[in-house]
Amino acid sequence: MTATATHFLDGLSAALRGARMAWQSKAMRRTYLQLVLAILGGTLLLQGGLGLLVWRFTDIEPSRFWWTLLRWTLLFVVLVASPAISFVVIRLGVPLLSERVLLAALKERHPNLHAELLEREGLSTWRSLRISLGRLIRYVLCLAGLLVLSFVPLVGALVVVPLKLLLTAWVLGSELLDPYMSLSGMNGSHQRQWLHEHRATVVGFGLTFSLFLAVPLVGIFSVALGQSAAAVLLGEVLVPRDERLESEPSSSPVTA
């Protein structure tokens, strides 16, 4: 098995273990309930507004097969994308909420890493928000590109959904790790470098929760669980991997 496949499976496994840990912990359930409610409100607003726009603007030739297929493809994209966008917006509006969830999970699962993060000089709130906003803008631009691609007969319908799922997995995985990167003091270039080094793991981790995004309510709970599960990914996979790489003279160190 290649290193990329191994790292991808590491992300999937950490997501499942972390979600189980978060769900079984009463303390964790109380902590992420606030995040669930915030994401729920934002998701319902986005799904209602964007869904209405898609329905109105694709009401051109409803009797044609391709227009019908395009309409339902776009509605599916809206259904999947809304929780992820809502989560990013919540992170922009209330950044400390996600940090509280991650720190609570780290304190329970990996207290040494929790203490280490509290001692570090993290990014300012404004700088962290600016980086997250840039990530959101790139995500929306990519979604716009997929929207254009969806107008290509047959190819668009077959390609848009899997590409959208992978894109959402990458963005969601990156956002779930953003509180750690901000608390660690990584600037924008360091964050991009660190995420690139762990890209297969990040996609595997984000994909686990992205698969549930199209399921009403379940998807919203999965995003909140993902923020808690990030503690397992960090404490058992990413940080130990960084430490191993840094201890090897022939390897390029990973910023952490």
C-alpha positions as a printed NumPy array, in Angstrom:
array([[  0.   ,   0.   ,   0.   ],
       [  1.34 ,   3.432,  -0.93 ],
       [  2.077,   6.108,   1.658],
       [ -0.75 ,   8.247,   0.274],
       [ -3.281,   5.437,   0.699],
       [ -1.977,   4.703,   4.201],
       [ -2.276,   8.341,   5.225],
       [ -5.767,   8.516,   3.721],
       [ -6.837,   5.503,   5.783],
       [ -5.207,   7.065,   8.851],
       [ -7.534,  10.033,   8.417],
       [-10.602,   7.827,   8.007],
       [ -9.713,   5.737,  11.05 ],
       [ -8.989,   8.764,  13.246],
       [-12.325,  10.311,  12.255],
       [-14.265,   7.206,  13.283],
       [-12.372,   6.785,  16.563],
       [-12.715,  10.469,  17.362],
       [-16.443,  10.555,  16.605],
       [-16.978,   7.535,  18.863],
       [-14.95 ,   9.164,  21.639],
       [-16.845,  12.444,  21.381],
       [-20.254,  10.778,  21.34 ],
       [-19.521,   8.603,  24.376],
       [-18.29 ,  11.49 ,  26.507],
       [-21.002,  13.397,  28.401],
       [-18.672,  16.351,  28.9  ],
       [-17.949,  16.506,  25.159],
       [-21.636,  16.292,  24.232],
       [-22.387,  19.316,  26.404],
       [-19.515,  21.252,  24.84 ],
       [-20.351,  20.699,  21.186],
       [-24.127,  21.132,  21.595],
       [-23.672,  24.887,  21.195],
       [-21.741,  24.326,  17.963],
       [-24.477,  22.   ,  16.673],
       [-27.194,  24.592,  17.273],
       [-25.169,  27.337,  15.582],
       [-24.46 ,  25.194,  12.512],
       [-28.103,  24.074,  12.366],
       [-29.389,  27.641,  12.165],
       [-26.892,  28.65 ,   9.486],
       [-27.485,  25.495,   7.448],
       [-31.26 ,  25.893,   7.344],
       [-30.91 ,  29.487,   6.153],
       [-28.401,  28.547,   3.441],
       [-30.31 ,  25.507,   2.232],
       [-33.563,  27.454,   2.052],
       [-32.081,  30.475,   0.275],
       [-29.759,  28.674,  -2.148],
       [-32.307,  25.936,  -2.831],
       [-34.909,  28.533,  -3.785],
       [-32.445,  30.256,  -6.131],
       [-31.53 ,  26.978,  -7.84 ],
       [-35.204,  26.044,  -8.251],
       [-36.081,  29.446,  -9.728],
       [-33.131,  29.717, -12.125],
       [-33.434,  26.157, -13.459],
       [-37.163,  26.468, -14.115],
       [-36.572,  26.987, -17.843],
       [-37.397,  23.696, -19.519],
       [-38.527,  21.402, -16.691],
       [-39.808,  18.839, -19.209],
       [-36.295,  18.303, -20.653],
       [-34.293,  15.475, -19.101],
       [-31.014,  17.404, -18.885],
       [-32.583,  20.419, -17.206],
       [-34.246,  18.147, -14.663],
       [-30.962,  16.334, -14.046],
       [-29.13 ,  19.665, -13.695],
       [-31.721,  20.971, -11.227],
       [-31.483,  17.96 ,  -8.937],
       [-27.682,  17.85 ,  -9.215],
       [-27.442,  21.475,  -8.103],
       [-29.938,  20.903,  -5.301],
       [-27.803,  18.   ,  -4.097],
       [-24.707,  20.221,  -4.204],
       [-26.539,  22.852,  -2.128],
       [-27.64 ,  20.182,   0.342],
       [-24.078,  18.925,   0.786],
       [-22.332,  22.3  ,   0.711],
       [-24.583,  24.209,   3.116],
       [-23.39 ,  22.607,   6.396],
       [-19.737,  23.049,   5.388],
       [-20.229,  26.693,   4.416],
       [-22.269,  27.282,   7.562],
       [-19.488,  25.788,   9.684],
       [-16.889,  28.067,   8.079],
       [-19.161,  31.092,   8.572],
       [-19.704,  30.145,  12.225],
       [-15.946,  29.843,  12.623],
       [-15.566,  33.322,  11.141],
       [-18.266,  34.78 ,  13.372],
       [-17.53 ,  32.931,  16.618],
       [-13.974,  31.531,  16.3  ],
       [-13.633,  30.772,  20.026],
       [-16.554,  28.321,  19.865],
       [-14.622,  25.818,  17.721],
       [-11.487,  26.318,  19.814],
       [-13.43 ,  25.489,  22.988],
       [-14.693,  22.245,  21.457],
       [-11.217,  21.191,  20.291],
       [ -9.51 ,  22.145,  23.548],
       [-12.13 ,  20.303,  25.594],
       [-11.533,  17.153,  23.544],
       [ -7.746,  17.501,  23.8  ],
       [ -7.921,  18.034,  27.549],
       [ -9.84 ,  14.792,  27.949],
       [ -7.926,  12.693,  25.388],
       [ -4.445,  14.232,  25.124],
       [ -3.812,  16.503,  28.135],
       [ -0.111,  17.025,  27.299],
       [ -0.916,  18.418,  23.861],
       [ -3.683,  20.517,  25.424],
       [ -1.238,  22.053,  27.904],
       [  1.336,  22.638,  25.16 ],
       [ -1.157,  24.514,  22.991],
       [ -2.18 ,  26.767,  25.87 ],
       [  1.456,  27.741,  26.365],
       [  2.024,  28.66 ,  22.714],
       [  1.536,  32.157,  21.335],
       [ -1.267,  31.665,  18.854],
       [ -2.458,  33.876,  16.045],
       [ -4.542,  36.927,  16.778],
       [ -8.271,  36.511,  16.226],
       [ -8.224,  38.9  ,  13.276],
       [ -5.351,  37.09 ,  11.54 ],
       [ -7.   ,  33.715,  12.059],
       [-10.28 ,  35.044,  10.652],
       [ -8.502,  36.464,   7.606],
       [ -6.954,  33.071,   6.801],
       [-10.299,  31.275,   7.229],
       [-12.029,  33.876,   5.065],
       [ -9.477,  33.302,   2.296],
       [-10.121,  29.558,   2.514],
       [-13.88 ,  30.147,   2.28 ],
       [-13.497,  32.41 ,  -0.772],
       [-11.393,  29.778,  -2.567],
       [-14.02 ,  27.152,  -1.733],
       [-16.855,  29.274,  -3.12 ],
       [-14.846,  29.984,  -6.305],
       [-14.261,  26.263,  -6.789],
       [-17.972,  25.645,  -6.277],
       [-18.685,  28.255,  -8.947],
       [-16.326,  26.392, -11.3  ],
       [-18.156,  23.15 , -10.61 ],
       [-21.436,  24.943, -11.258],
       [-20.211,  25.935, -14.736],
       [-19.005,  22.362, -15.334],
       [-22.419,  21.016, -14.368],
       [-23.911,  22.586, -17.504],
       [-21.904,  20.2  , -19.713],
       [-24.332,  17.42 , -20.719],
       [-23.722,  14.004, -19.143],
       [-20.095,  14.755, -18.156],
       [-21.155,  17.524, -15.792],
       [-23.664,  15.389, -13.925],
       [-21.194,  12.506, -13.551],
       [-18.172,  14.588, -12.525],
       [-19.608,  17.38 , -10.386],
       [-20.844,  15.264,  -7.451],
       [-17.595,  13.304,  -6.765],
       [-15.449,  16.417,  -7.254],
       [-17.746,  18.363,  -4.95 ],
       [-17.472,  15.623,  -2.322],
       [-13.65 ,  15.625,  -2.452],
       [-13.529,  19.436,  -2.39 ],
       [-15.849,  19.548,   0.619],
       [-13.771,  16.871,   2.35 ],
       [-10.599,  18.949,   1.886],
       [-12.166,  22.223,   3.026],
       [-13.996,  20.651,   5.962],
       [-10.889,  18.753,   7.087],
       [ -8.837,  21.953,   6.856],
       [-11.391,  23.948,   8.838],
       [-11.641,  21.301,  11.547],
       [ -7.876,  21.587,  11.997],
       [ -7.864,  25.385,  11.813],
       [ -8.211,  25.933,  15.605],
       [ -5.072,  23.836,  16.147],
       [ -3.148,  25.733,  13.475],
       [ -4.244,  29.078,  14.901],
       [ -3.412,  28.08 ,  18.486],
       [ -0.011,  26.831,  17.266],
       [  0.724,  30.229,  15.74 ],
       [  0.99 ,  29.062,  12.113],
       [  0.681,  31.88 ,   9.604],
       [ -1.045,  31.437,   6.255],
       [  1.941,  30.011,   4.365],
       [  2.79 ,  27.623,   7.212],
       [ -0.806,  26.431,   7.326],
       [ -0.829,  25.729,   3.591],
       [  2.502,  23.9  ,   3.849],
       [  1.387,  21.829,   6.842],
       [ -1.93 ,  20.905,   5.234],
       [ -0.147,  19.998,   2.005],
       [  2.21 ,  17.675,   3.897],
       [ -0.814,  15.912,   5.407],
       [ -3.203,  16.319,   2.458],
       [ -4.183,  12.63 ,   2.117],
       [ -4.903,  12.379,   5.842],
       [ -6.872,  15.638,   5.848],
       [ -9.027,  14.479,   2.916],
       [ -9.624,  11.08 ,   4.532],
       [-10.593,  12.736,   7.793],
       [-12.866,  15.313,   6.16 ],
       [-14.437,  12.752,   3.812],
       [-15.747,  10.722,   6.739],
       [-17.886,  13.643,   7.89 ],
       [-18.625,  14.995,   4.393],
       [-20.422,  11.759,   3.501],
       [-23.047,  12.569,   6.136],
       [-23.564,  16.182,   5.093],
       [-26.357,  15.385,   2.661],
       [-28.391,  13.703,   5.421],
       [-30.612,  16.28 ,   7.17 ],
       [-29.631,  16.9  ,  10.81 ],
       [-27.2  ,  13.949,  10.816],
       [-24.771,  15.963,   8.7  ],
       [-24.883,  18.878,  11.112],
       [-24.159,  16.624,  14.084],
       [-21.301,  15.017,  12.132],
       [-19.589,  18.387,  11.591],
       [-19.739,  19.134,  15.3  ],
       [-18.447,  15.65 ,  16.092],
       [-15.667,  16.273,  13.58 ],
       [-14.396,  19.225,  15.596],
       [-14.093,  16.971,  18.635],
       [-12.65 ,  14.105,  16.573],
       [ -9.871,  16.425,  15.388],
       [ -8.314,  15.92 ,  18.823],
       [ -7.803,  12.222,  18.044],
       [ -6.414,  13.003,  14.587],
       [ -3.936,  15.46 ,  16.065],
       [ -2.9  ,  13.515,  19.15 ],
       [ -2.636,  10.077,  17.538],
       [ -1.699,  10.764,  13.914],
       [ -0.547,  14.212,  12.826],
       [  1.512,  15.471,  15.771],
       [  3.339,  12.124,  16.269],
       [  4.03 ,  12.045,  12.506],
       [  5.444,  15.567,  12.642],
       [  7.677,  14.561,  15.542],
       [  8.974,  11.527,  13.642],
       [  9.704,  13.623,  10.552],
       [ 11.515,  16.264,  12.607],
       [ 13.694,  13.589,  14.211],
       [ 14.854,  12.304,  10.818],
       [ 17.828,  14.387,   9.55 ],
       [ 17.123,  13.542,   5.926],
       [ 13.508,  14.658,   6.078],
       [ 12.187,  18.168,   5.709],
       [ 10.601,  19.231,   8.985],
       [  6.894,  19.9  ,   9.072],
       [  5.773,  23.081,  10.732],
       [  3.499,  22.289,  13.643]])
